[in-house]
């Protein structure tokens, strides 16, 4: 790697999509960003924003056969901006990989053995890991000489103690099938907990933070002195909080009941719990903006969905308060956490005895910056800390290849 190789391309590869960002780690600048969607269909679309030049977003539509063709199209767009992937300034490609099991505890330089290990984890991440492997193969094909780094969604949570990571089921069965709690959104929880410490003017080792990542998928984590000690997602991203379309926690016997008494197949139950539950299952909408609009119009189903969402959130705040013993901050992040003031207000309401208070005026202020929304006197800081998973993946990737 030459000393002026400071750019990192971040790839987030889905089954029919490819999201990307090109960052310059010399100053953290975002040079370009975009998305290819509906790969393999007639109506594929590439949307590319040349951030470095401040140019307009460009779009291409028409068939893009596979991920190889998608990355080739991205490379052409980048080359048109003078940011080609053959540039000596490109230091590495960082891949978001969803499931790293218990093995991958840190960002990892990709080799054939690493790909084989990510493949071995497909049974616990059947939707995500195959797509991530496709992204890795595609990028390796395009630039075989370039370091490729896997950054795992699960890695930050591998510090969880066994008491938090193990389900209380027969140990042999659990181990034979890799059944344990892994947690997800780790890059976001890592980034946001660190940024929260920074906001408090402290080192990550000095603070205990409850991070609430509330996007379409949602998860909470308890971070003690910079290390994750518990998180709400488990074997898969289905456990925990009420989400846009996922149920989160429920009595496992619900599945048995649906199988025995409703005659539903495994795939039907999977689809019910992952795609037709959560907010959308409760009220028909999974966008918090729409739910708030309906509540303002007096819609009772939307109001109940909101209350169920907040009730679960509050239970996790209480649980992680107890897990941590002492809490310095509660940080809200992702689409809902960063934007929905009513969710933040309701989640913390009534927790004054725990030192948690939200200042109504501060909570209403809209900003893209990390900020406190608790009054100065509050014992526990409540913060809004925008997440930036791409920056975190690029930072971890660059740290590995430049060390
Ligand atoms: P993901 O990355 O999981 O798809 P995001 O973190 O982008 O999700 O969050 C998406 C969600 O954020 C949307 O479903 C929507 O409910 C919520 N959201 C975005 N903007 C707002 C807003 N201004 N007010 C309330 N909710 C919002």
Boltz pocket constraint, residues with backbone or C-beta under 6 A from the ligand:
constraints:
  - pocket:
      binder: B
      contacts: [[A, 214], [A, 215], [A, 216], [A, 217], [A, 244], [A, 286], [A, 287], [A, 288], [A, 289], [A, 334], [A, 335], [A, 336], [A, 339], [A, 340]]
      max_distance: 6.0
